[in-house]
Amino acid sequence: MSFGSNLEFLRKHEKLSQDDVSQALDMTRPAYKQLETDERTPTNAELIAISELFGTRVEALIGSEPLTDQSVVDGDASDIDKVKYKNLILYLAQRIGARPNVGETVFYKMIYYVETLARTKGGSMTNEKFYKMQYGPVPATFRTITHEMIDNNELDRVSGRYFTYMQTKYLPRVAPTGLTPEDQAIIDKIIITLGDKTATELSDLSHQDEPWKQADDDAFVDLGLITQTNRDDAVKMGRS
C-alpha cells in the first residue's frame, strides 16, 4: 500500500476534507493532493506533521501494510486502567475541553503531565505509555480509548479552527465518576499549572524532560527518568 493511499485513508477515517487537512498542515490544497496521489514524496517535516496530526507513527504511514480501521484505532491497552483513563479524559474534557487553546495536542500533553506527576507520588494514574514524537510525548492508547468512548456516547470529538489551524476538541457527554480525591488533586494541579498553555508551549516544555530527551524517535519514553529532569523544569511541569 502506498503512502498516498494511507494518507487518504486517515483523512477519510477522521471525516476531514482535503481542504481541512491542507490547512492544518499549512500547505496549499494542490500540494496536499499531490501527496494523496503519490505525485510527490513527502518531506521529513511533512511526515512528522502528518503523523502528529493523525496520531499515527511515521513507520505506519510509509509501511507496506495498508492502514485499516483496527490499525488506526487499536493500541495495546491490555495494561491500561481503562476505567481510570476514561474518567481522566472526561475530567479534562469537562474542566478545560472547551477552552480555545485546548485541542488534541494539548490533551496529549496534559495526560502526559498528569501521568508523570502521579509517578512522582509513587503510583500511576493510568499506566499509559508514550511515544517520542517531534512535538513531544504522544499517549500510545489514547485513540483506542477515545474511539471506544465515542462509540459508547461518552465523549464527542469535534473539529474546528483555532486561528488559522484545524483543531480537534474532546467534549464530555457524561460526567466523570471513577476518580479518587487524590486523583482529582493531581489532575487539578496540572490544570492550574499548565491548563492555559498553548500546544507549542507544552511541547517545548516536554522537550526539557529527561524521558523525552533520552528516548529514540518513535520509541517509548522511559517515565522512570523523570527523577533526572532539572528541578526548575520539573517545577514548571507541575512536579513540586
N, C-alpha and C positions, 0 to 999 in steps of 0.2 A: 504494500500500500504506500502511496506517495505522501510526501509532506503536505502537499496541497489538499489531498483528499482528507487527511487527518484534520487539517485546519478547517475545512468546510464542515466536517462532521462536528467539531467542537462548537463552531459558531451556531449551527442549526440546533445542536443539543441545548444550547443556552438560550435559544429563541431570539437571536440577535440578527440584525441585518448587516450587510457588508458595510453600509454607512456607519452603523453603530461601532463596529469593530475598527474600521479605519480611523474613525475619530478618536476612539480610545487609545489607539496605537500612535496617534498624531502623524498619520500619513494620508495621502490622497486615496480616494476610492479606487482609481485605476491602478495605483501602485499596490494596493492591498489585493485587488482582484488578480494581479499577476502572481501573487503567492498562492492563491487557491487553485489557479490553473497551471501551476508549475512552470510558468513562463520565465520566472527568475528564482534564484536561490536566496533564501532569507539570510541576512547578515547575522552575525553572532548577537548583536544588540537586539535585532528583531526577534530572534529565537527566545532570548531571555524575556523580552517584554511579553511575548505571546504566552510563554509558559507561566508568567506571573498573572496575566490577565485571566487565564482559564484554570489556574491552579494545577497545572499538569507539568510533569518533568520533561526536560528537553529531550531525553532519550526516548520517551514515548512519542513525542512529536515527529522525530526523524527516524524512528524504528521501522522495521519492515512489517511488523504486525499491525493490522488495522485497529484503530480505536473503536470500541463498542460502548454501549450504554454501561455495561458492567465495568469495563476497564477505566472509564471516566469516573464513575461514581465510587467504585469499591476501593477502599484502603483496608489494610488488615486491622480490624477493630477488635480482634479477639482478646487483647489485653486491656482494652479500654473500659473504664467505668462509664458505660453509656448513659445510665440514668443521671449521674453527676454531670457528665459532659452536656447532655441536653439541657439540663437546668442551668448550667453555666451560660450556655448560648442564649437561653431565654432571659436570664437575668441581665446579661449585657444588652440584649436587644431591647428589653424593657427600659433600662436605665439610659442608654446612650444611642440606641439604634437609629433614632430619628434625628440625631444631631447632624448638621450639614457636613462636618468633617469625617463622619464615620461611614466608611464603605467597607468592602470586603478585606482590603489590605489592613485597615485599622483593626478590624475584627481579628485577623490572624495574629497581629502583634499583641493585642490585649490578652488573647488566650495564652500566648507565649509568656507574657509578663506575669499573668496570674499563676501559671504553672510553675514558673521559676521562683516566685515568692513563696508558694506552697512548699517547694523543695527546701527553701532555707529554713522552714519551720519543721523539717524532719518528715514531711509527708508528700503527698501528691494530690492535686485536685482531680485529675482525670486519667493520669498515666499516659497522656498523649506524647507522641514522638514528633519531631520537627525536622524537616529537610532544610539544608542550607541553600538558599536561593540568593540571587544578586541583591534583592531588596530586603533581605532579612529572613528569619526563620518562617517556614510555612508548615502549619499543622498537617500531619500525614492523613488523618482520617476525617478532617472537617467536612469534606464533600460527602462522604459516606453518611455521616451523622445528620447533616442538614438536609440531604435529599430524603432521608427517612422521615425527618420531622415535617418536611413539606408534604410528603405523601400522606402523613397522618393528620394533616391540617393543624399542626402545632406551630408552624412558622411560615412566614411569607418571605419570598425572595423577589425583590423588585429592582428594576434598573432605572436610573435617571441620570441627570447631569450635575456635576459639581464643577462650576466654572466651565471650562471647555472640554472636560473629560467625562467619559461614561463612568458611572459609579453603581456598584451593586450593593444594595442595602438589605439587611435582615430585620424583620419586624415580627414581634410575637403575636400569636393568635391565642395562646393560653398563658397562664401565669406560672412562673417557676415555683416548684413546691418541694424539691428534694435537696435543698442546701441547708447546712447547719449554720448557726450563728457565726461559728468560726470561719466557715467557707465564705459567708457574706462579708465578713470583716476583711478578708484577704482581697476579695473582688472590689469592695468599696475603696480600699486603699489604692489599688491600681487605677480605678476610675478617677479618684480625686487627683492622683499624681499625674496621670497620662491621658485622661479622657478627652482633654481639649487639644491634644496634639494632632498634627496632620500626619498622613501616611508617610510622607517624606521624613518628618521629624522622628517618628517612631522607628522607621527603617534605619536612619542614620544612627540613632541611639543603639539599636541592636547590633550594629557593626562594631561597637565597643565592647561587646560581651564576649568573654573568652570561649564559650561554646561555639559561637558563630565563627570567631576568628580562627579557631584551631581545626575546624571541620573542612573536609574536602567539598568542593562544589557538588551539589545534588545529593550529598550523603547526609545521613542523620547527624545532628549535632549531639554532643555529649553534655547533657544538662548537669552532670556531676562537676563540670568545670566552672560552674558559676562562682564557686568559692575563690577562684583565681582572678575574677574580674576586679579591676581597680575599684577601690571603695567609693570614690567620688562618683564614678559612673554607676555603680550599683545603687547608690542612693537616688540618683536620677531615675533609675528603673523601678523605684518603689521598694527596694530591698534595704530597709533600715529599721 
